[in-house]
């Protein structure tokens, strides 16, 4: 089972992407975790360390895919 | 079965995204077509009409998701 992490911030662009990602990823291959970086700021460092620069972003097996553009990571820092 | 179309242009960013998309999309739900817009320019109009502005892009049920950024559509026109 591979790990997929979808980072988002609750923005409209994020929500649309989240719904499609959630239903399109193969549940037989990926265990998908959804992380709201606005509500869970303690995960910001982890997201940045794997290369996430904006949300929504999907990390599959450590590779980052920025999907459309909702907000820059810098805008999520307190 | 839903339809998914992955538009790309053979660029390195496209190839990485294509490999991940191909193995992560649920084959029980989506029939995925891969379209190389550089080699198949006749599909450019179709891609633009659904809202594709750059490649690689994945269209799921008519919704466009631009994944990272390889090239703008305009760069693919002869």
Backbone of each chain as nested JSON, in Angstrom:
{
  "chains": [
    {"id": "A", "residues": [
      {"number": 1, "name": "UNK", "atoms": {"N": [0.86, -1.191, 0.0], "CA": [0.0, 0.0, 0.0], "C": [0.892, 1.235, 0.0]}},
      {"number": 2, "name": "UNK", "atoms": {"N": [0.66, 2.121, -0.969], "CA": [1.438, 3.35, -1.018], "C": [0.704, 4.443, -0.253]}},
      {"number": 3, "name": "UNK", "atoms": {"N": [1.468, 5.461, 0.08], "CA": [0.909, 6.567, 0.847], "C": [0.698, 7.776, -0.049]}},
      {"number": 4, "name": "UNK", "atoms": {"N": [-0.481, 8.359, 0.015], "CA": [-0.764, 9.594, -0.715], "C": [-1.237, 10.617, 0.311]}},
      {"number": 5, "name": "UNK", "atoms": {"N": [-0.723, 11.829, 0.211], "CA": [-1.177, 12.892, 1.12], "C": [-1.678, 14.061, 0.287]}},
      {"number": 6, "name": "UNK", "atoms": {"N": [-2.896, 14.467, 0.55], "CA": [-3.476, 15.608, -0.141], "C": [-3.472, 16.781, 0.838]}},
      {"number": 7, "name": "UNK", "atoms": {"N": [-2.656, 17.816, 0.52], "CA": [-2.589, 19.002, 1.374], "C": [-3.521, 20.063, 0.804]}},
      {"number": 8, "name": "UNK", "atoms": {"N": [-4.298, 20.67, 1.663], "CA": [-5.215, 21.704, 1.196], "C": [-5.415, 22.746, 2.289]}},
      {"number": 9, "name": "UNK", "atoms": {"N": [-6.27, 23.734, 1.995], "CA": [-6.517, 24.768, 2.988], "C": [-7.984, 25.173, 3.012]}},
      {"number": 10, "name": "UNK", "atoms": {"N": [-8.824, 24.281, 2.509], "CA": [-10.255, 24.558, 2.571], "C": [-10.778, 25.55, 1.552]}},
      {"number": 11, "name": "UNK", "atoms": {"N": [-9.905, 26.052, 0.679], "CA": [-10.331, 27.028, -0.327], "C": [-11.203, 26.333, -1.388]}},
      {"number": 12, "name": "UNK", "atoms": {"N": [-12.009, 27.105, -2.139], "CA": [-12.871, 26.489, -3.16], "C": [-12.1, 25.62, -4.156]}},
      {"number": 13, "name": "UNK", "atoms": {"N": [-10.942, 26.086, -4.608], "CA": [-10.127, 25.308, -5.547], "C": [-9.697, 23.992, -4.891]}},
      {"number": 14, "name": "UNK", "atoms": {"N": [-9.367, 24.092, -3.588], "CA": [-8.946, 22.892, -2.851], "C": [-10.075, 21.879, -2.725]}},
      {"number": 15, "name": "UNK", "atoms": {"N": [-11.263, 22.366, -2.408], "CA": [-12.397, 21.477, -2.176], "C": [-12.767, 20.72, -3.439]}},
      {"number": 16, "name": "UNK", "atoms": {"N": [-12.766, 21.423, -4.576], "CA": [-13.097, 20.746, -5.827], "C": [-12.062, 19.662, -6.128]}},
      {"number": 17, "name": "UNK", "atoms": {"N": [-10.793, 20.015, -5.959], "CA": [-9.736, 19.047, -6.224], "C": [-9.82, 17.874, -5.253]}},
      {"number": 18, "name": "UNK", "atoms": {"N": [-10.121, 18.172, -3.995], "CA": [-10.193, 17.114, -2.992], "C": [-11.267, 16.088, -3.338]}},
      {"number": 19, "name": "UNK", "atoms": {"N": [-12.422, 16.584, -3.744], "CA": [-13.512, 15.66, -4.068], "C": [-13.154, 14.76, -5.24]}},
      {"number": 20, "name": "UNK", "atoms": {"N": [-12.504, 15.353, -6.264], "CA": [-12.146, 14.541, -7.432], "C": [-11.019, 13.573, -7.115]}},
      {"number": 21, "name": "UNK", "atoms": {"N": [-10.038, 14.06, -6.362], "CA": [-8.903, 13.199, -6.009], "C": [-9.396, 12.028, -5.167]}},
      {"number": 22, "name": "UNK", "atoms": {"N": [-10.253, 12.348, -4.2], "CA": [-10.746, 11.307, -3.302], "C": [-11.451, 10.198, -4.063]}},
      {"number": 23, "name": "UNK", "atoms": {"N": [-12.182, 10.572, -5.112], "CA": [-12.919, 9.519, -5.798], "C": [-12.164, 8.9, -6.962]}},
      {"number": 24, "name": "UNK", "atoms": {"N": [-11.051, 9.508, -7.359], "CA": [-10.354, 8.947, -8.515], "C": [-9.138, 8.09, -8.154]}},
      {"number": 25, "name": "UNK", "atoms": {"N": [-8.589, 8.273, -6.959], "CA": [-7.408, 7.477, -6.602], "C": [-7.794, 6.041, -6.271]}},
      {"number": 26, "name": "UNK", "atoms": {"N": [-6.993, 5.145, -6.775], "CA": [-7.242, 3.715, -6.608], "C": [-7.081, 3.308, -5.138]}},
      {"number": 27, "name": "UNK", "atoms": {"N": [-8.179, 2.962, -4.49], "CA": [-8.101, 2.601, -3.066], "C": [-7.384, 1.274, -2.833]}},
      {"number": 28, "name": "UNK", "atoms": {"N": [-7.17, 0.523, -3.908], "CA": [-6.462, -0.749, -3.769], "C": [-4.953, -0.515, -3.692]}},
      {"number": 29, "name": "UNK", "atoms": {"N": [-4.52, 0.674, -4.126], "CA": [-3.082, 0.96, -4.144], "C": [-2.65, 2.04, -3.175]}},
      {"number": 30, "name": "UNK", "atoms": {"N": [-3.546, 3.012, -2.927], "CA": [-3.147, 4.153, -2.102], "C": [-4.013, 4.342, -0.87]}},
      {"number": 31, "name": "UNK", "atoms": {"N": [-3.332, 4.649, 0.21], "CA": [-3.986, 5.041, 1.44], "C": [-3.878, 6.567, 1.449]}},
      {"number": 32, "name": "UNK", "atoms": {"N": [-4.982, 7.276, 1.278], "CA": [-4.947, 8.733, 1.136], "C": [-5.26, 9.451, 2.444]}},
      {"number": 33, "name": "UNK", "atoms": {"N": [-4.377, 10.364, 2.809], "CA": [-4.6, 11.196, 3.992], "C": [-4.867, 12.624, 3.532]}},
      {"number": 34, "name": "UNK", "atoms": {"N": [-5.854, 13.284, 4.107], "CA": [-6.158, 14.663, 3.762], "C": [-5.727, 15.557, 4.915]}},
      {"number": 35, "name": "UNK", "atoms": {"N": [-4.869, 16.53, 4.617], "CA": [-4.342, 17.42, 5.657], "C": [-4.723, 18.867, 5.35]}},
      {"number": 36, "name": "UNK", "atoms": {"N": [-5.47, 19.473, 6.258], "CA": [-5.879, 20.877, 6.124], "C": [-4.8, 21.719, 6.808]}},
      {"number": 37, "name": "UNK", "atoms": {"N": [-3.966, 22.358, 6.008], "CA": [-2.834, 23.097, 6.567], "C": [-3.249, 24.378, 7.282]}},
      {"number": 38, "name": "UNK", "atoms": {"N": [-4.45, 24.86, 6.992], "CA": [-4.922, 26.052, 7.691], "C": [-5.263, 25.707, 9.134]}},
      {"number": 39, "name": "UNK", "atoms": {"N": [-5.853, 24.538, 9.324], "CA": [-6.258, 24.105, 10.671], "C": [-5.177, 23.312, 11.379]}},
      {"number": 40, "name": "UNK", "atoms": {"N": [-4.211, 22.844, 10.605], "CA": [-3.191, 21.963, 11.155], "C": [-1.797, 22.492, 10.798]}},
      {"number": 41, "name": "UNK", "atoms": {"N": [-1.519, 23.693, 11.323], "CA": [-0.277, 24.381, 10.991], "C": [0.985, 23.617, 11.367]}},
      {"number": 42, "name": "UNK", "atoms": {"N": [0.856, 22.667, 12.286], "CA": [2.041, 21.901, 12.698], "C": [2.544, 20.999, 11.576]}},
      {"number": 43, "name": "UNK", "atoms": {"N": [1.741, 20.82, 10.515], "CA": [2.169, 19.985, 9.39], "C": [2.826, 20.807, 8.281]}},
      {"number": 44, "name": "UNK", "atoms": {"N": [2.862, 22.152, 8.447], "CA": [3.446, 23.016, 7.41], "C": [4.897, 22.66, 7.102]}},
      {"number": 45, "name": "UNK", "atoms": {"N": [5.676, 22.419, 8.152], "CA": [7.091, 22.119, 7.951], "C": [7.292, 20.847, 7.16]}},
      {"number": 46, "name": "UNK", "atoms": {"N": [6.495, 19.853, 7.488], "CA": [6.544, 18.572, 6.776], "C": [6.183, 18.771, 5.299]}},
      {"number": 47, "name": "UNK", "atoms": {"N": [5.12, 19.552, 5.044], "CA": [4.694, 19.794, 3.664], "C": [5.803, 20.498, 2.879]}},
      {"number": 48, "name": "UNK", "atoms": {"N": [6.391, 21.516, 3.501], "CA": [7.453, 22.252, 2.816], "C": [8.668, 21.366, 2.565]}},
      {"number": 49, "name": "UNK", "atoms": {"N": [8.947, 20.477, 3.499], "CA": [10.147, 19.647, 3.356], "C": [10.044, 18.665, 2.191]}},
      {"number": 50, "name": "UNK", "atoms": {"N": [8.824, 18.29, 1.8], "CA": [8.698, 17.403, 0.637], "C": [8.538, 18.199, -0.66]}},
      {"number": 51, "name": "UNK", "atoms": {"N": [8.461, 19.542, -0.532], "CA": [8.438, 20.368, -1.743], "C": [7.118, 21.009, -2.08]}},
      {"number": 52, "name": "UNK", "atoms": {"N": [6.153, 20.969, -1.157], "CA": [4.857, 21.599, -1.42], "C": [5.02, 23.12, -1.376]}},
      {"number": 53, "name": "UNK", "atoms": {"N": [4.647, 23.795, -2.459], "CA": [4.795, 25.244, -2.542], "C": [3.459, 25.967, -2.535]}},
      {"number": 54, "name": "UNK", "atoms": {"N": [2.404, 25.248, -2.896], "CA": [1.064, 25.836, -2.882], "C": [0.063, 24.709, -2.663]}},
      {"number": 55, "name": "UNK", "atoms": {"N": [-1.152, 25.111, -2.311], "CA": [-2.217, 24.112, -2.157], "C": [-3.327, 24.424, -3.156]}},
      {"number": 56, "name": "UNK", "atoms": {"N": [-4.082, 23.423, -3.594], "CA": [-3.986, 22.022, -3.214], "C": [-2.784, 21.329, -3.864]}},
      {"number": 57, "name": "UNK", "atoms": {"N": [-2.246, 20.353, -3.155], "CA": [-1.129, 19.573, -3.662], "C": [-1.299, 18.119, -3.237]}},
      {"number": 58, "name": "UNK", "atoms": {"N": [-0.919, 17.238, -4.13], "CA": [-1.015, 15.807, -3.847], "C": [0.392, 15.229, -3.87]}},
      {"number": 59, "name": "UNK", "atoms": {"N": [0.75, 14.535, -2.797], "CA": [2.066, 13.895, -2.738], "C": [1.861, 12.391, -2.873]}},
      {"number": 60, "name": "UNK", "atoms": {"N": [2.422, 11.842, -3.952], "CA": [2.309, 10.403, -4.225], "C": [3.692, 9.799, -4.173]}},
      {"number": 61, "name": "UNK", "atoms": {"N": [3.904, 8.883, -3.249], "CA": [5.21, 8.237, -3.13], "C": [6.324, 9.28, -3.053]}},
      {"number": 62, "name": "UNK", "atoms": {"N": [6.072, 10.387, -2.38], "CA": [7.1, 11.408, -2.2], "C": [7.228, 12.417, -3.326]}},
      {"number": 63, "name": "UNK", "atoms": {"N": [6.502, 12.222, -4.431], "CA": [6.552, 13.18, -5.544], "C": [5.395, 14.168, -5.393]}},
      {"number": 64, "name": "UNK", "atoms": {"N": [5.695, 15.462, -5.524], "CA": [4.678, 16.495, -5.315], "C": [4.001, 16.904, -6.616]}},
      {"number": 65, "name": "UNK", "atoms": {"N": [2.677, 16.928, -6.604], "CA": [1.918, 17.403, -7.755], "C": [1.033, 18.542, -7.291]}},
      {"number": 66, "name": "UNK", "atoms": {"N": [1.365, 19.753, -7.779], "CA": [0.552, 20.914, -7.445], "C": [-0.628, 20.917, -8.405]}},
      {"number": 67, "name": "UNK", "atoms": {"N": [-1.821, 20.931, -7.877], "CA": [-3.035, 20.824, -8.687], "C": [-3.751, 22.167, -8.692]}},
      {"number": 68, "name": "UNK", "atoms": {"N": [-3.808, 22.791, -9.872], "CA": [-4.366, 24.136, -9.979], "C": [-3.684, 25.013, -8.924]}},
      {"number": 69, "name": "UNK", "atoms": {"N": [-4.332, 26.057, -8.458], "CA": [-3.676, 26.913, -7.487], "C": [-4.712, 27.562, -6.598]}},
      {"number": 70, "name": "UNK", "atoms": {"N": [-4.649, 27.264, -5.317], "CA": [-5.576, 27.873, -4.361], "C": [-4.876, 28.943, -3.562]}},
      {"number": 71, "name": "UNK", "atoms": {"N": [-3.742, 28.578, -2.954], "CA": [-3.0, 29.522, -2.115], "C": [-1.552, 29.077, -1.984]}},
      {"number": 72, "name": "UNK", "atoms": {"N": [-0.66, 30.053, -1.863], "CA": [0.74, 29.721, -1.612], "C": [0.898, 29.29, -0.162]}},
      {"number": 73, "name": "UNK", "atoms": {"N": [1.866, 28.413, 0.068], "CA": [2.154, 27.941, 1.42], "C": [2.432, 29.143, 2.338]}},
      {"number": 74, "name": "UNK", "atoms": {"N": [3.124, 30.139, 1.828], "CA": [3.492, 31.288, 2.66], "C": [2.26, 32.003, 3.217]}},
      {"number": 75, "name": "UNK", "atoms": {"N": [1.146, 31.942, 2.481], "CA": [-0.078, 32.601, 2.933], "C": [-0.731, 31.859, 4.088]}},
      {"number": 76, "name": "UNK", "atoms": {"N": [-0.273, 30.645, 4.361], "CA": [-0.885, 29.835, 5.421], "C": [-0.15, 29.943, 6.75]}},
      {"number": 77, "name": "UNK", "atoms": {"N": [0.978, 30.666, 6.709], "CA": [1.745, 30.789, 7.944], "C": [1.18, 31.901, 8.814]}},
      {"number": 78, "name": "UNK", "atoms": {"N": [1.1, 31.64, 10.072], "CA": [0.516, 32.614, 10.998], "C": [1.433, 33.83, 11.138]}}
    ]},
    {"id": "B", "residues": [
      {"number": 1, "name": "UNK", "atoms": {"N": [-18.695, 3.856, -15.853], "CA": [-17.282, 4.194, -16.049], "C": [-17.161, 5.662, -16.43]}},
      {"number": 2, "name": "UNK", "atoms": {"N": [-16.334, 6.396, -15.691], "CA": [-16.12, 7.802, -16.013], "C": [-14.932, 7.932, -16.946]}},
      {"number": 3, "name": "UNK", "atoms": {"N": [-14.883, 9.071, -17.606], "CA": [-13.816, 9.318, -18.56], "C": [-12.789, 10.274, -17.963]}},
      {"number": 4, "name": "UNK", "atoms": {"N": [-11.524, 9.912, -18.087], "CA": [-10.444, 10.802, -17.655], "C": [-9.528, 10.994, -18.855]}},
      {"number": 5, "name": "UNK", "atoms": {"N": [-9.126, 12.227, -19.107], "CA": [-8.186, 12.485, -20.203], "C": [-6.978, 13.217, -19.63]}},
      {"number": 6, "name": "UNK", "atoms": {"N": [-5.806, 12.661, -19.896], "CA": [-4.559, 13.285, -19.447], "C": [-3.901, 13.906, -20.675]}},
      {"number": 7, "name": "UNK", "atoms": {"N": [-3.826, 15.239, -20.7], "CA": [-3.198, 15.949, -21.818], "C": [-1.758, 16.26, -21.445]}},
      {"number": 8, "name": "UNK", "atoms": {"N": [-0.854, 15.999, -22.349], "CA": [0.549, 16.27, -22.063], "C": [1.278, 16.623, -23.362]}},
      {"number": 9, "name": "UNK", "atoms": {"N": [2.579, 16.866, -23.234], "CA": [3.351, 17.216, -24.424], "C": [4.725, 16.56, -24.401]}},
      {"number": 10, "name": "UNK", "atoms": {"N": [4.849, 15.497, -23.63], "CA": [6.112, 14.763, -23.624], "C": [7.24, 15.395, -22.823]}},
      {"number": 11, "name": "UNK", "atoms": {"N": [6.97, 16.543, -22.19], "CA": [8.02, 17.213, -21.409], "C": [8.314, 16.408, -20.137]}},
      {"number": 12, "name": "UNK", "atoms": {"N": [9.47, 16.633, -19.528], "CA": [9.825, 15.872, -18.319], "C": [8.777, 15.974, -17.211]}},
      {"number": 13, "name": "UNK", "atoms": {"N": [8.255, 17.186, -17.005], "CA": [7.218, 17.372, -15.987], "C": [5.985, 16.536, -16.33]}},
      {"number": 14, "name": "UNK", "atoms": {"N": [5.686, 16.492, -17.653], "CA": [4.52, 15.718, -18.106], "C": [4.714, 14.229, -17.87]}},
      {"number": 15, "name": "UNK", "atoms": {"N": [5.905, 13.745, -18.18], "CA": [6.169, 12.311, -18.086], "C": [6.075, 11.826, -16.644]}},
      {"number": 16, "name": "UNK", "atoms": {"N": [6.629, 12.614, -15.72], "CA": [6.551, 12.215, -14.313], "C": [5.088, 12.17, -13.868]}},
      {"number": 17, "name": "UNK", "atoms": {"N": [4.338, 13.201, -14.237], "CA": [2.93, 13.248, -13.842], "C": [2.153, 12.103, -14.483]}},
      {"number": 18, "name": "UNK", "atoms": {"N": [2.464, 11.82, -15.732], "CA": [1.747, 10.758, -16.445], "C": [1.937, 9.411, -15.763]}},
      {"number": 19, "name": "UNK", "atoms": {"N": [3.175, 9.125, -15.372], "CA": [3.437, 7.837, -14.742], "C": [2.689, 7.69, -13.43]}},
      {"number": 20, "name": "UNK", "atoms": {"N": [2.673, 8.783, -12.644], "CA": [1.982, 8.717, -11.357], "C": [0.476, 8.652, -11.539]}},
      {"number": 21, "name": "UNK", "atoms": {"N": [-0.031, 9.471, -12.471], "CA": [-1.473, 9.48, -12.703], "C": [-1.925, 8.112, -13.194]}},
      {"number": 22, "name": "UNK", "atoms": {"N": [-1.158, 7.554, -14.117], "CA": [-1.533, 6.262, -14.682], "C": [-1.626, 5.19, -13.608]}},
      {"number": 23, "name": "UNK", "atoms": {"N": [-0.737, 5.255, -12.628], "CA": [-0.803, 4.181, -11.632], "C": [-1.668, 4.506, -10.415]}},
      {"number": 24, "name": "UNK", "atoms": {"N": [-2.1, 5.756, -10.283], "CA": [-2.89, 6.091, -9.1], "C": [-4.393, 6.161, -9.349]}},
      {"number": 25, "name": "UNK", "atoms": {"N": [-4.797, 6.353, -10.596], "CA": [-6.235, 6.453, -10.847], "C": [-6.9, 5.08, -10.768]}},
      {"number": 26, "name": "UNK", "atoms": {"N": [-8.041, 5.063, -10.142], "CA": [-8.784, 3.828, -9.936], "C": [-9.307, 3.28, -11.272]}},
      {"number": 27, "name": "UNK", "atoms": {"N": [-8.769, 2.155, -11.705], "CA": [-9.184, 1.591, -12.998], "C": [-10.607, 1.04, -12.959]}},
      {"number": 28, "name": "UNK", "atoms": {"N": [-11.154, 0.899, -11.765], "CA": [-12.524, 0.408, -11.657], "C": [-13.52, 1.533, -11.921]}},
      {"number": 29, "name": "UNK", "atoms": {"N": [-13.036, 2.773, -11.847], "CA": [-13.95, 3.914, -12.016], "C": [-13.674, 4.737, -13.258]}},
      {"number": 30, "name": "UNK", "atoms": {"N": [-12.382, 4.784, -13.658], "CA": [-12.034, 5.666, -14.771], "C": [-11.358, 4.948, -15.931]}},
      {"number": 31, "name": "UNK", "atoms": {"N": [-11.778, 5.352, -17.113], "CA": [-11.141, 4.911, -18.336], "C": [-10.244, 6.087, -18.731]}},
      {"number": 32, "name": "UNK", "atoms": {"N": [-8.927, 5.92, -18.641], "CA": [-8.01, 7.036, -18.861], "C": [-7.428, 7.031, -20.274]}},
      {"number": 33, "name": "UNK", "atoms": {"N": [-7.538, 8.178, -20.935], "CA": [-6.944, 8.34, -22.262], "C": [-5.783, 9.32, -22.134]}},
      {"number": 34, "name": "UNK", "atoms": {"N": [-4.659, 9.023, -22.77], "CA": [-3.502, 9.91, -22.75], "C": [-3.36, 10.554, -24.119]}},
      {"number": 35, "name": "UNK", "atoms": {"N": [-3.347, 11.886, -24.136], "CA": [-3.274, 12.619, -25.403], "C": [-2.022, 13.5, -25.427]}},
      {"number": 36, "name": "UNK", "atoms": {"N": [-1.152, 13.236, -26.379], "CA": [0.075, 14.033, -26.567], "C": [-0.263, 15.162, -27.532]}},
      {"number": 37, "name": "UNK", "atoms": {"N": [-0.425, 16.37, -26.982], "CA": [-0.862, 17.501, -27.809], "C": [0.213, 17.984, -28.777]}},
      {"number": 38, "name": "UNK", "atoms": {"N": [1.471, 17.63, -28.503], "CA": [2.521, 18.025, -29.436], "C": [2.435, 17.191, -30.71]}},
      {"number": 39, "name": "UNK", "atoms": {"N": [2.111, 15.915, -30.544], "CA": [2.029, 15.011, -31.701], "C": [0.636, 14.959, -32.296]}},
      {"number": 40, "name": "UNK", "atoms": {"N": [-0.328, 15.446, -31.537], "CA": [-1.717, 15.313, -31.945], "C": [-2.407, 16.678, -31.866]}},
      {"number": 41, "name": "UNK", "atoms": {"N": [-1.908, 17.606, -32.671], "CA": [-2.38, 18.985, -32.636], "C": [-3.859, 19.155, -32.934]}},
      {"number": 42, "name": "UNK", "atoms": {"N": [-4.463, 18.154, -33.57], "CA": [-5.886, 18.257, -33.889], "C": [-6.751, 18.204, -32.627]}},
      {"number": 43, "name": "UNK", "atoms": {"N": [-6.146, 17.808, -31.496], "CA": [-6.916, 17.752, -30.25], "C": [-6.78, 19.043, -29.438]}},
      {"number": 44, "name": "UNK", "atoms": {"N": [-5.974, 20.006, -29.924], "CA": [-5.761, 21.256, -29.182], "C": [-7.069, 22.013, -28.928]}},
      {"number": 45, "name": "UNK", "atoms": {"N": [-7.905, 22.099, -29.967], "CA": [-9.16, 22.84, -29.833], "C": [-10.049, 22.24, -28.75]}},
      {"number": 46, "name": "UNK", "atoms": {"N": [-10.113, 20.906, -28.755], "CA": [-10.907, 20.182, -27.753], "C": [-10.374, 20.461, -26.346]}},
      {"number": 47, "name": "UNK", "atoms": {"N": [-9.039, 20.414, -26.21], "CA": [-8.43, 20.651, -24.898], "C": [-8.753, 22.069, -24.413]}},
      {"number": 48, "name": "UNK", "atoms": {"N": [-8.592, 23.031, -25.299], "CA": [-8.871, 24.418, -24.911], "C": [-10.341, 24.618, -24.562]}},
      {"number": 49, "name": "UNK", "atoms": {"N": [-11.21, 23.935, -25.29], "CA": [-12.642, 24.135, -25.048], "C": [-13.078, 23.633, -23.677]}},
      {"number": 50, "name": "UNK", "atoms": {"N": [-12.368, 22.674, -23.105], "CA": [-12.731, 22.23, -21.755], "C": [-11.974, 23.017, -20.689]}},
      {"number": 51, "name": "UNK", "atoms": {"N": [-11.064, 23.921, -21.115], "CA": [-10.398, 24.797, -20.158], "C": [-8.945, 24.491, -19.868]}},
      {"number": 52, "name": "UNK", "atoms": {"N": [-8.337, 23.615, -20.66], "CA": [-6.919, 23.3, -20.44], "C": [-6.073, 24.501, -20.858]}},
      {"number": 53, "name": "UNK", "atoms": {"N": [-5.266, 25.018, -19.941], "CA": [-4.437, 26.187, -20.235], "C": [-2.953, 25.842, -20.302]}},
      {"number": 54, "name": "UNK", "atoms": {"N": [-2.581, 24.724, -19.667], "CA": [-1.19, 24.286, -19.708], "C": [-1.162, 22.771, -19.547]}},
      {"number": 55, "name": "UNK", "atoms": {"N": [-0.025, 22.196, -19.885], "CA": [0.13, 20.75, -19.7], "C": [1.265, 20.512, -18.708]}},
      {"number": 56, "name": "UNK", "atoms": {"N": [1.26, 19.404, -17.978], "CA": [0.22, 18.368, -18.007], "C": [-1.068, 18.795, -17.315]}},
      {"number": 57, "name": "UNK", "atoms": {"N": [-2.186, 18.259, -17.817], "CA": [-3.492, 18.537, -17.229], "C": [-4.324, 17.266, -17.274]}},
      {"number": 58, "name": "UNK", "atoms": {"N": [-5.107, 17.089, -16.232], "CA": [-5.978, 15.92, -16.148], "C": [-7.416, 16.408, -16.107]}},
      {"number": 59, "name": "UNK", "atoms": {"N": [-8.246, 15.875, -17.008], "CA": [-9.656, 16.242, -17.029], "C": [-10.459, 15.055, -16.507]}},
      {"number": 60, "name": "UNK", "atoms": {"N": [-11.141, 15.284, -15.392], "CA": [-11.947, 14.234, -14.761], "C": [-13.401, 14.666, -14.797]}},
      {"number": 61, "name": "UNK", "atoms": {"N": [-14.231, 13.926, -15.493], "CA": [-15.656, 14.268, -15.563], "C": [-15.828, 15.718, -16.002]}},
      {"number": 62, "name": "UNK", "atoms": {"N": [-14.987, 16.205, -16.894], "CA": [-15.133, 17.562, -17.407], "C": [-14.464, 18.649, -16.578]}},
      {"number": 63, "name": "UNK", "atoms": {"N": [-13.942, 18.308, -15.4], "CA": [-13.267, 19.308, -14.557], "C": [-11.763, 19.236, -14.836]}},
      {"number": 64, "name": "UNK", "atoms": {"N": [-11.134, 20.409, -15.058], "CA": [-9.724, 20.449, -15.417], "C": [-8.829, 20.633, -14.205]}},
      {"number": 65, "name": "UNK", "atoms": {"N": [-7.815, 19.791, -14.093], "CA": [-6.827, 19.924, -13.029], "C": [-5.455, 20.069, -13.663]}},
      {"number": 66, "name": "UNK", "atoms": {"N": [-4.889, 21.265, -13.519], "CA": [-3.545, 21.508, -14.049], "C": [-2.571, 20.987, -13.014]}},
      {"number": 67, "name": "UNK", "atoms": {"N": [-1.694, 20.093, -13.434], "CA": [-0.771, 19.432, -12.509], "C": [0.644, 19.944, -12.764]}},
      {"number": 68, "name": "UNK", "atoms": {"N": [1.182, 20.649, -11.775], "CA": [2.482, 21.297, -11.961], "C": [2.438, 22.108, -13.251]}},
      {"number": 69, "name": "UNK", "atoms": {"N": [3.536, 22.366, -13.866], "CA": [3.512, 23.167, -15.092], "C": [4.651, 22.766, -16.012]}},
      {"number": 70, "name": "UNK", "atoms": {"N": [4.285, 22.248, -17.183], "CA": [5.314, 21.877, -18.158], "C": [5.39, 22.906, -19.262]}},
      {"number": 71, "name": "UNK", "atoms": {"N": [4.243, 23.226, -19.869], "CA": [4.206, 24.183, -20.979], "C": [2.813, 24.753, -21.121]}},
      {"number": 72, "name": "UNK", "atoms": {"N": [2.744, 26.012, -21.562], "CA": [1.443, 26.598, -21.837], "C": [0.911, 26.041, -23.153]}},
      {"number": 73, "name": "UNK", "atoms": {"N": [-0.397, 25.971, -23.255], "CA": [-1.047, 25.487, -24.476], "C": [-0.563, 26.301, -25.676]}},
      {"number": 74, "name": "UNK", "atoms": {"N": [-0.414, 27.589, -25.492], "CA": [-0.026, 28.457, -26.616], "C": [1.315, 28.051, -27.215]}},
      {"number": 75, "name": "UNK", "atoms": {"N": [2.185, 27.453, -26.379], "CA": [3.504, 27.032, -26.868], "C": [3.427, 25.799, -27.754]}},
      {"number": 76, "name": "UNK", "atoms": {"N": [2.264, 25.143, -27.768], "CA": [2.117, 23.909, -28.539], "C": [1.519, 24.139, -29.904]}},
      {"number": 77, "name": "UNK", "atoms": {"N": [1.123, 25.386, -30.158], "CA": [0.507, 25.689, -31.45], "C": [1.56, 25.922, -32.496]}},
      {"number": 78, "name": "UNK", "atoms": {"N": [1.337, 25.383, -33.644], "CA": [2.332, 25.501, -34.722], "C": [2.394, 26.936, -35.233]}}
    ]}
  ]
}
